[in-house]
Amino acid sequence: MKQLFKSVAPALAALAAVAALATQPAAAKDYLLTGLKPDKLALVDIGAREIERIYTIPDGAGAGPFTITPAPDGRVAYALVNHWESVSGIDLDTGEEVFRANFSTGDTRIKGAIAMEISPDGKELYVFQSPVKLLLGEYQVQDTRVAVFNTADGIGAEPVRTFPAPRRTALLSSSTDGKKLYAIGWDITAFDPQTGEVLEVLGVRNWDRENYSEPDVLDVWPQWEQASTFSTPYYTLRTDMSMEDPDAWKTGMLTLDLHSGEMVQRDFESTAAIIFSTVVNPVRRNEAYGVYTQLSKIDVAKGELVKRIDLDHTYYAVNVSSDGSELYAGGTMNDIAIYDTETLEKKGEVRFPGGQDMGVASLRVIER
């Protein structure tokens, strides 16, 4: 009997190990989520360099999905569609529309003007809205606002509350604890998302910086989910220097830590290139990367340009892998380019079939 047990025991142990592995959930891995004109979402298994699935958004046609906001658990993707007059939430497992909010009603046309965010617990969706009354002889512009939706309300959701927000808000971003909602525009206004109370205003265009002109900032791409840090380039002029001096024109980086609330603005070069959007490395947090016609690597702690290379074509959006090793450039044509964050060497690409165009869509990283 003892001999039988000795011979069977290894096999039983092996079967037990296999059973234990089978009951463990598969490790989460990175996927990219983006939009395709005119009415599609695309889920990309970026590690495999493959398109996982393409979803068609019901009644979503327009200029194409622009702002895309994934739920914190990566199961649902919310997209501004229908010429910015609707939000659609698509279940990424089933492909079904599980949330829908149509903004315009009666004589009021309401645009969700780019900025959208979800609470860290996934229960509330925040949308910056610009309403206009359609009167018989005129269009009457209304005050801009943030509309708050319960994601559980599903199809036909209506705002549960609204509060005023500054005109020209381009992005909404939540603090990691959900206690602040940042409206990013000419300045950064922090709201209490429950009451709409203004908690603080961080100067961007209205910074108080001696010997500097007002900065110019353009940023409409939400891509802070990896490092919990909003970042954007700014362009400014040293007013204590001659405008004829090339070194008077400065490019810098603005970073807002969504955990601590600390904002830093630091020059890193005399302006030599245009950068549309940037992302911060979640592992080496001093590193940021920017794209447009070139890919730039920036040491934001030292305020230095580390490296710059030419890109194959223009890219608007950039994001980074969870382990900080890869960069993903997209948001323009029909390809996502992949680069090494250390060397900026190109490692590969993913192309969408039939030349399907992303057309300035968000490029979000989710884990599934």
C-alpha positions, 0 to 999 in steps of 0.5 A: 500500500505504501509503495502504491501511495509513493507511486501515485502521490506525485501524480496527485500532487501534479493534478492538484497544482493544475487544479489550483492554477485553473481556479486562479484568475488570469493575470491582467494585461494591457489593452488599448482602447481607441475610436474609429470614424465614424461610429466605432470603438476598437480594443487592441491586445497591444502585447500580442500586437493584434486587434481584439475586437471592433464595436459599432456604437448604435446611433453613434455616427458623426465625426467619430468617437473623440473622448473615450473614458473607460470604467475603472474595472475596464468593462465598459467604455464611454464615448462622446458620439452623435456630433458630441450630443450623446454619451454611449457606454459599450460593454467590452465583453458583450459589445452591447450598449449598456448606457446612453445619455442624449443631451439635447432636448426640445429647444435646447441643443447641448454639446458635450464639448470634449471633456468627460471623466468617470469617478474612481468608483465608476458610479458617476460620469462627469460631462462638460456641456455647452447648451444653446437655446434655439429661439425663433430669431437667434441662438441664445448661448447658455452658461457652460456646466458639468452634468453628472450622470449615474452610470447605473441608470443605463439607457436613457440616463438623465443628469442627476445634478449639474454645476457651473464650470468655466467656458473653454474647459477642455478636459475633466480629470478626477483626483485619485480619491474622487474628492476633486474634479479638475476642470482644465482649460485656461486655468485649472479649477478644482471642484467638489464633484458632489456640491460643485463648490470651487475648492481652488484655482491653479493658474495656467494662462493666469500664472504669476510668473515674473518675466514670462508672457501668458503661456499657450496650452492646447490639450484635449487628450485624456491619458493620465490613467497610468501614472495618475498624473495629468501632463501637458506642454506649454509655450511661452515667451521670456519678456526680459529678453528680445523677441529676436533671440531664439532662446526667449521662446520657451517650451515647458511641461505642466504636471498635475499629480492627481494623488497629491494635487501638486502642480509643477510648471518647468521649462525644458527647452528653447522652443524647437518643436511642436508637441500636441500631447504628453504622458508620464511614465508610471515607473520612472515618473521623472520621464514624460513623452510627447508626440506630434511630428516627432517623439520627444523624451523629457526629464520633467524633474530636471527640466531637460529634453533627453531625446527626440526622433522623427515620426513616420507621420503626425500623431496626436495621442500617446500612452504608455504601458503599465510597466513603463517599457513601451510607448503607444502613439496614435489618434490620427490615421489608421496605425498605432506605433509602438516605441521603447521608452528607454531608447525610443526605438520603434518596436512595431505597429498595429494597423486597422483594416481598410484604412479606418481612421482614428481621427483625434480619438483618445488612446486609453490603456485599460487592464483586462 
